[in-house]
């Protein structure tokens, strides 16, 4: 159950989990706090300013450093994804046809040997 609380900082939602209230922060809020923590170079100060736990901010920083490059990767368009699926299907078909050709060659060699005896 998600319950909005107007007293929370903008971009946050109150979520109730097992009698304990957890705050879900909006990605833009996380990014803003994250940038400020890098600029100031002080996790505790940025966390205190925005009212979040320094451990949470450290976790966000770690995630950003590990996966931040994903932001700059171009996402594949639906057309590209569709073409990749088609290529995969065609490659599978080629593999099946190669197996069929080999079976037919073995059949022909068995029933109609090439070499003269």
C-alpha positions as CSV (number, residue, x, y, z in Angstrom):
1,X,0.0,0.0,0.0
2,X,1.5,3.4,-1.0
3,X,0.4,6.3,1.0
4,X,1.4,9.8,0.0
5,X,2.5,12.1,2.9
6,X,2.6,15.9,2.1
7,X,5.1,16.4,4.9
8,X,7.8,14.5,3.1
9,X,10.3,16.3,0.9
10,X,9.1,16.6,-2.7
11,X,9.7,13.5,-4.8
12,X,9.3,11.1,-1.9
13,X,6.5,8.7,-1.1
14,X,5.8,7.1,2.2
15,X,5.6,3.3,2.0
16,X,4.5,1.2,4.9
17,X,6.2,-2.1,5.3
18,X,5.5,-4.3,8.4
19,X,4.7,-1.5,10.8
20,X,7.8,0.3,9.8
21,X,7.6,3.2,7.4
22,X,10.1,3.2,4.6
23,X,10.7,6.2,2.3
24,X,10.9,5.6,-1.4
25,X,12.9,8.5,-3.0
26,X,12.3,9.7,-6.6
27,X,15.2,9.1,-8.9
28,X,15.7,12.8,-9.6
29,X,15.9,13.4,-5.8
30,X,18.5,10.6,-5.5
31,X,20.6,12.1,-8.3
32,X,20.4,15.6,-6.9
33,X,21.6,14.4,-3.5
34,X,24.2,12.2,-5.1
35,X,25.7,15.0,-7.1
36,X,25.9,17.2,-4.1
37,X,27.7,14.6,-2.1
38,X,30.3,14.2,-4.9
39,X,30.7,18.0,-5.2
40,X,31.1,18.6,-1.5
41,X,33.1,15.4,-1.0
42,X,31.2,14.8,2.2
43,X,28.5,12.1,2.5
44,X,27.5,12.9,6.0
45,X,26.9,16.6,5.3
46,X,24.8,16.0,2.2
47,X,22.8,13.3,3.9
48,X,22.1,15.5,6.9
49,X,21.1,18.4,4.6
50,X,18.4,16.2,2.9
51,X,17.4,14.2,5.9
52,X,18.5,10.8,4.7
53,X,20.8,8.1,6.3
54,X,24.5,8.5,5.4
55,X,24.6,4.7,4.8
56,X,21.8,5.0,2.2
57,X,23.6,7.8,0.4
58,X,26.8,5.7,0.4
59,X,24.9,2.9,-1.1
60,X,23.5,5.2,-3.9
61,X,27.1,6.4,-4.5
62,X,28.4,2.8,-4.8
63,X,25.5,1.9,-7.2
64,X,26.3,5.1,-9.3
65,X,30.0,4.3,-9.5
66,X,29.3,0.7,-10.5
67,X,26.4,1.3,-13.0
68,X,26.6,4.9,-13.9
69,X,28.0,4.3,-17.4
70,X,24.6,2.7,-18.3
71,X,23.1,6.2,-18.4
72,X,25.3,7.1,-21.4
73,X,24.7,3.9,-23.4
74,X,22.3,4.3,-26.2
75,X,19.2,2.2,-25.8
76,X,18.4,-0.1,-28.7
77,X,15.4,0.9,-30.7
78,X,12.5,-1.5,-31.1
79,X,13.4,-1.8,-34.8
80,X,17.0,-2.9,-33.8
81,X,15.6,-5.4,-31.3
82,X,13.2,-6.8,-33.9
83,X,16.1,-7.1,-36.5
84,X,18.3,-8.9,-33.9
85,X,15.5,-11.4,-33.2
86,X,15.1,-12.0,-37.0
87,X,18.8,-12.5,-37.4
88,X,18.8,-15.1,-34.5
89,X,15.8,-16.9,-36.1
90,X,17.5,-17.0,-39.5
91,X,20.8,-18.3,-37.9
92,X,18.8,-21.1,-36.3
93,X,17.2,-21.9,-39.6
94,X,20.6,-22.0,-41.3
95,X,21.8,-24.4,-38.7
96,X,18.9,-26.7,-39.2
97,X,19.3,-26.7,-43.0
98,X,23.0,-27.6,-42.6
99,X,22.0,-30.6,-40.5
100,X,19.4,-31.6,-43.2
101,X,22.0,-31.3,-46.0
102,X,24.5,-33.5,-44.1
103,X,21.8,-36.1,-43.5
104,X,20.9,-36.1,-47.2
105,X,24.5,-36.4,-48.2
106,X,24.9,-39.4,-45.9
107,X,21.7,-40.9,-47.3
108,X,23.0,-40.5,-50.9
109,X,26.4,-41.9,-50.1
110,X,24.8,-44.9,-48.5
111,X,22.4,-45.8,-51.2
112,X,24.3,-44.4,-54.2
113,X,28.0,-44.6,-53.5
114,X,30.1,-42.2,-55.6
115,X,33.3,-44.3,-56.0
116,X,33.3,-47.1,-58.5
117,X,33.9,-50.7,-57.3
